[in-house]
């Protein structure tokens, strides 16, 4: 993942964490990482591993795809509409495929 994506994702993660009204420490505990790791994610210094995404989403009480709705991404509306039409069984299948791809790297 590119550095620009890491920065965008980190900014989004911080925004969602703030909306959820939880601290970096609380998110870190829920996800099983150190608060410093959460800080690194939010500042775009380190990428989030794929396996942590569902855990982060659960801690923030949001669906996983909401982590990837960036304010400056022009296709958000279409992307969001498409993702909202996917039922959880299909979304889990997509996540399984992405986990397999991630393990190949």
FIBAMI-509867 format. One record per atom (N, C-alpha, C, O, CB): residue in three letters; y, z negated, x negated. Coordinates in steps of 0.001 Angstrom, whole numbers, padded with zeros to 6 digits, always signed. Atoms other than C-alpha are relative to their C-alpha. Glycine has a CB too. Example, Ala and Ser with C-alpha at 12.3 -4.5 7.8 and 13.67 -1.06 7.14 Angstrom:
BEGIN
ALA-001190+000000-000890/ALA-004500-007800-012300/ALA+001200+000000-000900/ALA+001181-000665-001936/ALA+000027-001246+000992/SER-001190+000060+000820/SER-001060-007140-013670/SER+001090-000730+000770/SER+002198-000899+000261/SER+000462+001415-000414/
END
This chain:
BEGIN
UNK-001178+000000-000845/UNK+000000+000000+000000/UNK+001232+000000-000883/UNK+001271-000671-001914/UNK+000003-001213+000957/UNK-001201-000103+000796/UNK+003419+000847-001275/UNK+000884-001218+000111/UNK+000788-001999+001058/UNK+000764+001205+000394/UNK-000912+001130+000040/UNK+006078-001647-002192/UNK+000930-000011+001215/UNK+001241-001076+001748/UNK+000816+000031-001286/UNK-000879-000075-001156/UNK+008336-000389+000622/UNK-000712-000535+001247/UNK-000119-001265+002042/UNK+000469+001450+000225/UNK+000765+000512-001138/UNK+005593-001071+003168/UNK-000120-001517-000093/UNK+000058-002213+000907/UNK-001402+000651+000057/UNK+000134+001451+000169/UNK+005040-004554+001724/UNK+001277-000717+000411/UNK+001228-001772+001043/UNK-000349-000343-001453/UNK-001282+000612-000372/UNK+008740-005309+002147/UNK+000218+000055+001507/UNK+000654-000925+002109/UNK+001160+000702-000721/UNK-000142-000125-001452/UNK+008795-003977+005721/UNK-000935-000959+000718/UNK-000536-001655+001651/UNK-000278+001440+000449/UNK+000972+000890-000630/UNK+005642-005853+006621/UNK+000425-001451-000169/UNK+000352-002233+000778/UNK-001402+000219-000593/UNK-000436+001370+000250/UNK+006946-009037+005006/UNK+001155-000415+000889/UNK+001187-001529+001412/UNK+000393-000159-001439/UNK-001140+000273-000868/UNK+010181-008823+006927/UNK-000455-000189+001450/UNK+000030-001071+002158/UNK+001029+001139-000093/UNK+000537+000102-001361/UNK+008251-008271+010160/UNK-000757-001305+000180/UNK-000624-001970+001208/UNK-000922+001193+000312/UNK+000761+001242-000069/UNK+005936-011186+009407/UNK+000940-001197+000126/UNK+000707-002093+000937/UNK-000896-000152-001241/UNK-000968+001104-000066/UNK+008893-013496+008804/UNK+000666-000048+001374/UNK+000850-001122+001946/UNK+001072+000147-001107/UNK-000616-000066-001326/UNK+010534-012303+012027/UNK-000933-000586+001061/UNK-000514-001402+001882/UNK+000360+001456+000353/UNK+000965+000476-000998/UNK+007381-012947+014064/UNK-000299-001484-000162/UNK-000473-002198+000826/UNK-001294+000797-000097/UNK+000230+001422+000250/UNK+006791-016315+012411/UNK+001158-000830+000531/UNK+000954-001891+001120/UNK-000197-000263-001501/UNK-001192+000695-000487/UNK+010360-017349+013216/UNK+000009-000037+001524/UNK+000316-001067+002124/UNK+001279+000680-000526/UNK+000075-000057-001469/UNK+009957-016202+016832/UNK-001033-000990+000523/UNK-000816-001644+001543/UNK-000349+001429+000473/UNK+001062+000927-000400/UNK+006725-018226+017041/UNK+000372-001454-000284/UNK-000331-002377+000126/UNK-001298+000349-000720/UNK-000512+001328+000320/UNK+008725-021199+015729/UNK-001002-000819-000811/UNK-001237-001996-000536/UNK+000358-000740+001277/UNK+000882+000732+000908/UNK+006254-022090+012996/UNK+000493+000196-001436/UNK+001082+001222-001777/UNK-001485+000476+000151/UNK-000452-000036+001392/UNK+006948-022846+009362/UNK-000982+000798-000857/UNK-002096+001104-000433/UNK+000158-001432-000558/UNK+000901-000657+000943/UNK+005503-021066+006357/UNK-001210-000893-000269/UNK-002333-000405-000393/UNK+000737+000332-001322/UNK+001083+000939+000257/UNK+003438-024181+005744/UNK-001015+000014+001135/UNK-002222+000007+000891/UNK+000552-001409-000194/UNK+000902-000023-001154/UNK+002001-024123+009265/UNK-000801+001302+000054/UNK-001999+001289+000337/UNK+000795-000180+001300/UNK+000704-001276+000017/UNK+001164-020424+009028/UNK-001028+000009-001123/UNK-002157+000460-000932/UNK+000990+001171-000163/UNK+000916+000044+001137/UNK-000393-020952+005608/UNK-001254-000800+000344/UNK-002370-000372+000050/UNK+000696-000607-001227/UNK+001147+000835-000371/UNK-002609-023737+006939/UNK-000901+000718+001001/UNK-002125+000676+000877/UNK+000479-001336+000589/UNK+000785-000706-001016/UNK-003693-021652+009951/UNK-000785+001168-000589/UNK-001883+001483-000128/UNK+000914+000505+001107/UNK+000611-001197+000592/UNK-004526-018654+007758/UNK-000933-000362-001157/UNK-001795+000433-001531/UNK+001090+000964-000491/UNK+000847+000418+001101/UNK-006137-020628+004937/UNK+000486+000467-001360/UNK-000306+000770-002253/UNK-001375+000494+000221/UNK-000613-000381+001275/UNK-003708-019728+002161/UNK+001071-001035-000341/UNK+001352-001932+000454/UNK+000615+001449+000069/UNK-001071+000920+000387/UNK-000983-021555+000268/UNK+001328+000453+000615/UNK+001491+001631+000935/UNK+000119-000084-001546/UNK-001333-000391-000463/UNK+002621-021635+001513/UNK+000650+001022-000936/UNK+001416+001876-000489/UNK+000894-001233+000124/UNK-000546-000959+000962/UNK+003513-019740-001672/UNK-000504+001418+000302/UNK+000237+002388+000141/UNK-000381-000409-001443/UNK+000542-001309-000371/UNK+001222-016894-000567/UNK+000759+000576+001188/UNK+001105+001757+001192/UNK-001500-000107+000330/UNK-000776-000459-001155/UNK+003017-016692+002786/UNK+001380+000449-000445/UNK+001877+001476+000017/UNK+000116-001112+001064/UNK-001310-000375+000533/UNK+006329-016623+000918/UNK-000066+001348-000714/UNK+000805+002198-000528/UNK+000516-001082-000961/UNK+000175-001277+000697/UNK+005058-013808-001306/UNK-000173+001151+000992/UNK+000383+002231+000795/UNK-001212-000068-000943/UNK+000160-001035-001028/UNK+003958-011853+001775/UNK+001352+000334+000622/UNK+001730+001501+000732/UNK-000998-000460+001096/UNK-001267-000210-000701/UNK+007297-012351+003502/UNK+001059+000653-000884/UNK+001949+001340-000382/UNK+000522-001320+000525/UNK-000958-000613+000915/UNK+009225-011290+000421/UNK-000459+001349-000534/UNK+000240+001978-001328/UNK+000265-000924-001148/UNK+000504-001304+000402/UNK+007086-008194-000080/UNK-000567+000053-001406/UNK-000776+001137-001951/UNK+001075+000994+000117/UNK+000529+000037+001367/UNK+005740-009339-003444/UNK-001494+000277-000056/UNK-001979+000883-001011/UNK+000286-001343-000629/UNK+001444-000194-000064/UNK+002077-009306-002426/UNK-000382+000573+001363/UNK+000208+000206+002379/UNK-000746-001334-000262/UNK+000469-000501-001295/UNK+000245-007337+000256/UNK-000927-001017+000662/UNK-001567-001821-000015/UNK-000727+001354-000171/UNK+000935+000819-000763/UNK-001679-009128+002984/UNK-001352+000709-000031/UNK-001424+001919+000184/UNK+000500-000229+001482/UNK+001317-000628-000036/UNK-005410-008531+002725/UNK-000380+000286+001457/UNK+000006-000435+002377/UNK-001071-000909-000686/UNK+000332-000457-001340/UNK-006876-006732+005692/UNK-000667-001089+000842/UNK-000373-001237+002028/UNK-000903+001206-000082/UNK+000727+001029-000730/UNK-009153-009593+006646/UNK+000875-001113+000549/UNK+000471-001824+001469/UNK-001030-000588-000879/UNK-000909+001053-000463/UNK-006178-011917+007103/UNK+000798+000409+001239/UNK+001341-000448+001935/UNK+000955-000379-001114/UNK-000839-000463-001113/UNK-004468-009745+009733/UNK-000375-000626+001347/UNK+000514-001119+002042/UNK-000091+001501+000108/UNK+000322+000626-001285/UNK-006450-010999+012766/UNK+000288-001498+000021/UNK+000644-002052+001061/UNK-001450+000234+000332/UNK-000258+001444+000081/UNK-006059-014588+011565/UNK+001493-000275+000133/UNK+001902-001212+000818/UNK-000537-000582-001333/UNK-001459+000129-000112/UNK-002296-014167+011150/UNK+000434+000235+001442/UNK+001222-000531+001998/UNK+000718+000998-000948/UNK-000362-000320-001385/UNK-002023-012544+014575/UNK-000365-001150+000938/UNK+000414-001511+001821/UNK-000700+001297+000455/UNK+000422+001132-000837/UNK-003979-015388+016156/UNK+000936-001184-000174/UNK+001317-001827+000804/UNK-001437-000417-000338/UNK-000913+001115+000265/UNK-001756-017978+014467/UNK+001362+000225+000649/UNK+002024-000724+001069/UNK+000169-000199-001507/UNK-001299-000329-000609/UNK+001317-016157+015803/UNK-000123+000251+001504/UNK+000873+000467+002193/UNK+000604+001234-000680/UNK+000275-000218-001424/UNK-000325-015720+019228/UNK+000456+001378+000476/UNK+001094+001519+001520/UNK+000680-001076+000830/UNK-000347-001381-000325/UNK+000129-011942+019224/UNK-001200+000897-000281/UNK-002090+000512-001038/UNK+001242+000471-000811/UNK+001034-000958+000394/UNK-002145-008883+019154/UNK+000287+000528-001403/UNK+001445+000592-001814/UNK-000081+001170+001013/UNK-000145-000453+001385/UNK-002743-007530+015639/UNK+001012+001132-000127/UNK+001825+001130-001051/UNK-001345+000451-000547/UNK-000869-001172+000157/UNK-000899-004265+016263/UNK+001476-000362+000011/UNK+002290+000389-000527/UNK-000279+001001+001096/UNK-001418+000394-000026/UNK+002363-006145+016894/UNK+000535-000310-001397/UNK+001746-000283-001620/UNK+000190-001219+000904/UNK-000432+000221+001379/UNK+002442-006966+013190/UNK+000600+001272-000604/UNK+001370+001208-001562/UNK-001178-000484-000854/UNK-000391-001284+000578/UNK+003077-003268+012569/UNK+001071+000738+000795/UNK+001291+001929+000571/UNK-001201+000871-000124/UNK-001094-000605-000758/UNK+005900-002599+015028/UNK+001300-000333-000723/UNK+001887-001395-000518/UNK+000028-000513+001492/UNK-001178+000213+000817/UNK+008820-002216+012635/UNK+001250+000494+000729/UNK+001223+001558+001348/UNK-000152+000707-001354/UNK-001221-000368-000718/UNK+012382-002116+014016/UNK+000553+001380-000360/UNK+001137+002045+000496/UNK+001050-001024-000262/UNK-000590-001275+000399/UNK+013353+000979+012016/UNK-000998+001164+000031/UNK-000714+002241-000494/UNK+000581-000126-001385/UNK+001011-001046-000079/UNK+010201+002975+012728/UNK+000231+000783+001285/UNK+000047+000242+002376/UNK-001447-000596-000048/UNK-000416-000802-001151/UNK+011250+005832+015054/UNK-001102+000218+001034/UNK-000818+000352+002225/UNK+000494+001327-000473/UNK+001102-000281-000922/UNK+007810+006366+016568/UNK-000547-001270+000663/UNK-001590-001216+001314/UNK-001121+000714-000741/UNK+000508+001246-000561/UNK+007429+002724+017641/UNK-000366+000104+001468/UNK-001421-000378+001881/UNK+001010-001078-000178/UNK+000239-000053-001445/UNK+007677+003499+021341/UNK-001314+000709+000303/UNK-002130+000195+001068/UNK+001161+000712+000714/UNK+001243-000726-000234/UNK+004907+006094+021295/UNK-001190-000761-000566/UNK-002244-000848+000065/UNK+000073+001397-000616/UNK+001052+000770+000661/UNK+002842+004022+018888/UNK-000397-001191+000857/UNK-001582-001429+001092/UNK+000461-000471-001390/UNK+000249+001171-000826/UNK+003181+000919+021034/UNK-000688+000383+001300/UNK-001643-000274+001715/UNK+001302-000731+000291/UNK+000620-000453-001247/UNK+002349+002812+024225/UNK-001457+000369-000213/UNK-002313+000030+000605/UNK+000760+001194+000573/UNK+001381-000377+000299/UNK-000774+004244+022628/UNK-000863-001223-000236/UNK-001960-001327+000313/UNK-000053+000914-001217/UNK+000778+001194+000307/UNK-001931+000903+021276/UNK-000238-000863+001236/UNK-001294-001481+001366/UNK+000700-000815-001069/UNK+000165+000826-001197/UNK-001367-000831+024608/UNK-001024+000574+000966/UNK-001520-000144+001834/UNK+001325-000159+000706/UNK+000999-000598-000882/UNK-003716+001623+026320/UNK-001419-000159-000542/UNK-002385+000138+000161/UNK+000307+001470+000208/UNK+001312+000181+000603/UNK-006582+000820+023940/UNK-000551-001356+000417/UNK+000085-002389+000203/UNK+000073+000118-001548/UNK+000580+001286-000393/UNK-008909-001809+025351/UNK-000513-000740-001234/UNK-000657-000155-002307/UNK-001147+000204+001024/UNK+000361+000840+001147/UNK-010053-004665+023137/UNK-001294+000459-000673/UNK-001424+000316-001889/UNK-000140-001448+000443/UNK+001246-000477+000600/UNK-013540-003192+022604/UNK+000281+001153-000965/UNK-000260+001193-002070/UNK-000994+000446+001094/UNK-000346-001130+000863/UNK-012063+000026+021203/UNK+000840-000456-001187/UNK+000662+000034-002302/UNK+000753+001071+000795/UNK-000834+000508+001082/UNK-009480-001869+019170/UNK-000860-000716-001049/UNK-000630-000573-002249/UNK+001079-000954+000554/UNK+000905+000661+000943/UNK-012225-004008+017634/UNK-000807+001015-000793/UNK-001078+000802-001975/UNK-000942-000949+000739/UNK+000725-001050+000723/UNK-014145-000836+016755/UNK+000893+000616-001076/UNK+000440+000880-002189/UNK-000497+001095+000977/UNK-000953-000537+000975/UNK-011041+000541+015040/UNK+000151-000976-001165/UNK+000158-000563-002325/UNK+001379+000273+000665/UNK-000128+001011+001053/UNK-010642-002727+013125/UNK-001251-000044-000876/UNK-001152-000228-002089/UNK+000259-001383+000616/UNK+001242-000043+000784/UNK-014319-002558+012079/UNK+000004+001183-000960/UNK-000409+001054-002113/UNK-001225+000081+000930/UNK-000077-001190+000855/UNK-013777+000953+010731/UNK+000969-000248-001154/UNK+000675+000096-002298/UNK+000444+001240+000821/UNK-000981+000297+001049/UNK-010689-000179+008822/UNK-000545-001008-001007/UNK-000241-000914-002196/UNK+001294-000533+000619/UNK+000618+000962+000922/UNK-012653-003112+007350/UNK-000964+000727-000953/UNK-001012+000427-002146/UNK-000754-001116+000793/UNK+000928-000765+000827/UNK-015299-000676+006104/UNK+000778+000806-001041/UNK+000406+000839-002213/UNK-000873+000935+000875/UNK-000832-000778+000926/UNK-012620+001551+004568/UNK+000565-000913-001076/UNK+000564-000559-002255/UNK+001148+000720+000756/UNK-000569+000969+000948/UNK-011012-001482+002936/UNK-001051-000433-001023/UNK-000735-000613-002199/UNK+000553-001234+000752/UNK+001047+000455+000916/UNK-014342-002537+001436/UNK-000403+001078-001007/UNK-000975+000767-002052/UNK-001219-000443+000789/UNK+000342-001110+000880/UNK-014795+000912-000144/UNK+000941+000071-001201/UNK+000550+000519-002279/UNK+000038+001314+000772/UNK-001010-000100+001068/UNK-011616+000642-002222/UNK-000437-000668-001272/UNK+000304-000667-002256/UNK+001299-000603+000450/
END
